[in-house]
Amino acid sequence: MQTPVHSYEELAKKDKQYLWHPFTQMKDYLAEDPIIIARGNGRKLYDVNGNAYWDGVSSIWLNVHGHCVPELDQALRDQLDQIAHSTLLGLANIPSILLAEELIKIMPPGLAKVFYSDSGATSVEIALKMAFQYWQLRNQPDKKYFISMKEAYHGDTIGAVSVGAIDLFHKTYSSLLFQTIKIPFPYIYRSPYGDDPNEVKKRHLQQVEQVLAERSDEIAAMIVEPIVQGASGIIVMPDGYLKGLRELCDQYHVLLIADEVATGFGRTGAMFACNHEGITPDILTAGKGLTGGYLPLAITVTTDEIYNAFLGDFEEMKTFFHGHSYTGNQLGCSVALANLELFRKNRVVEDVAEKSIYLNQRLQALYELFHVGDIRQKGFMIGIELVADPFTKQPYDWTERMGVRVCGKSRELGMILRPLGDVVVFMPPLASTLEELDEMLDILYQAIKQVTES
Ligand SMILES: *Cc1c(COP(=O)(O)O)cnc(C)c1O
């Protein structure tokens, strides 16, 4: 059968007629001509009109090796010849078993059990429910509150929004959410404690300790985006802060949940961000890069200590009653297995760590541009904060939508970007070569220059 050919005009019309896009003011969207992606290859996306774009945000922080990767495509075809999906409720399947084994091999030491789901948000819901139920099973039902970070982002379901704190996204729903104890995330560029990372770290850890000293009897867990707080604007923690959190959580018997949905799978130049400080969380969530950017699959990984607390006779009601229709999906798990194989074969993590040094050097050139206030980078997670005045760090008026305008210009110049407020996010696929990064950085520089200096 021949694939019917649809004109751009027809597709654009139907897109506007039938779709509601995520995180999008549809009134704005309806006024513009959408880019409609037809295919991808390597680090590039191609629209139905044949224009090419660098995938400068890895299709929203997912993509690892690029698009149409032969090994990943083949893994999916092979799995399709067997079966696409059967349930994990009371049944097992081959790729979910093999993948869990491979995942445990690369996890921070001590993590032992994999619980599958299908998005970052669900992996966080699962972590929260596990931590909550764990303390009930340990006969400490008062430990039911969570510590979470200001400006955190953990996904868009109600539990994940409860531990999130980005007003623009979350405020509307505040009366629907459960209460959490919110502590500030160390943000060196705008810290009230000056710009010495060590001092910022110390002061923030003191604050955490104060909360724990007063209330640890009623706290189940602390949830944090380790090393890099992503959606708040790619904010990188001072060295030693994460390790400090781990030590405090141990000292005060509070579980530590590391949300590695964005940072996991090589994105920061280590397999997991927790590896940078040699810590093991009690629960780790991951998604995004797990399937190389191919399919929705996520994991919540925990210790035997937590898993064992849920064991008992059925009548004891210790079962973890949670699951999703597509939990452990075979297509997702087989492409994730092939993804991990490519990580090994291409030494992706080591490669990202090396290329990050080059990237860091090249990024410094952006400081030549007057309105570039702060450049934050960990591995291939980069945020460039634009400010109205770099001397006072005065932000732009938010209605100027500088981030949006820079990303619009970047599209015109041939790279897809998506901002977070006035932070221009650059998250190229991990396999991007130095030559490719050069071309992307040239566009990034030009887009910022042309918009902020016009
Ligand atoms: C993207 C993200 C999520 C949510 O993942 P989805 O797959 O979009 O539900 C959760 N936590 C962090 C840190 C993220 O960056």
The ligand as an SDF file (V2000), in Angstrom:
LIG
                    3D

 15 15  0  0  0  0  0  0  0  0999 V2000
   10.7060   15.5120   32.5650 C   0  0  0  0  0  0  0  0  0  0  0  0
   10.8150   15.2740   34.0120 C   0  0  0  0  0  0  0  0  0  0  0  0
    9.8330   14.5410   34.6990 C   0  0  0  0  0  0  0  0  0  0  0  0
    8.5550   14.0960   34.0450 C   0  0  0  0  0  0  0  0  0  0  0  0
    8.7460   13.1460   33.0700 O   0  0  0  0  0  0  0  0  0  0  0  0
    7.5660   12.8520   32.0140 P   0  0  0  0  0  0  0  0  0  0  0  0
    8.0600   11.6710   31.2480 O   0  0  0  0  0  0  0  0  0  0  0  0
    7.4240   14.0820   31.1780 O   0  0  0  0  0  0  0  0  0  0  0  0
    6.3460   12.5640   32.8090 O   0  0  0  0  0  0  0  0  0  0  0  0
   10.0450   14.2680   36.0300 C   0  0  0  0  0  0  0  0  0  0  0  0
   11.1490   14.6900   36.6560 N   0  0  0  0  0  0  0  0  0  0  0  0
   12.0990   15.3980   36.0460 C   0  0  0  0  0  0  0  0  0  0  0  0
   13.3110   15.8150   36.8040 C   0  0  0  0  0  0  0  0  0  0  0  0
   11.9660   15.7380   34.7060 C   0  0  0  0  0  0  0  0  0  0  0  0
   12.8810   16.4860   34.0900 O   0  0  0  0  0  0  0  0  0  0  0  0
  1  2  1  0
  2  3  1  0
  2 14  2  0
  3  4  1  0
  3 10  2  0
  4  5  1  0
  5  6  1  0
  6  7  2  0
  6  8  1  0
  6  9  1  0
 10 11  1  0
 11 12  2  0
 12 13  1  0
 12 14  1  0
 14 15  1  0
M  END
$$$$
